[in-house]
């Protein structure tokens, strides 16, 4: 049977039976996919540590009738610095929850995958909330839920009033990650940016993100 090799980030997992798991993975090649990881919950499983939440992994799969089956997994990055800090891990899980909620299965988006890897790497090196806001803007724009550029009418047109917040949203949509790294905003701007983006995200998903509740407590 022909095998498939993909690179992806583990977004979600749920237990199945006594030893298996269903993994939700956002991949470079195929977008979001579901994978059956047989026996991965057994103590003797060599793959268990490689398919933890948030890990960036190389996966070998084969197609069964109803599921892609995991045959081999290798970690490319575990983002350990993010996992070891409560606040950073909450930001990271907020980001992967966004990807899970705002993407459909089997819709390839290499640009979104590159944004996802970029934001996680940069949060690991130099944690800043503006990185999280930038990812929110980019995923909303890429998935077609909102546009923040004043030249293009869209969901966010009500913010195009020449205000500071409108310019910030537009900048975050078009800037490279290197440019975003250098961007400086004050506390008032940061709070307004978070409020606007929370409104858009919650409107799209028609509810609240689990990670948002944790962020409020922090």
Secondary structure as UniProt FT lines:
FT   STRAND          3..16
FT   TURN            17..19
FT   STRAND          20..27
FT   TURN            28..30
FT   STRAND          31..37
FT   TURN            38..41
FT   TURN            43..44
FT   HELIX           48..51
FT   TURN            53..54
FT   STRAND          56..63
FT   STRAND          68..77
FT   HELIX           80..84
FT   HELIX           86..102
FT   HELIX           110..125
FT   HELIX           129..142
FT   TURN            143..144
FT   TURN            150..151
FT   TURN            155..156
FT   HELIX           157..159
FT   HELIX           164..174
FT   HELIX           177..182
FT   HELIX           187..205
FT   HELIX           210..217
//
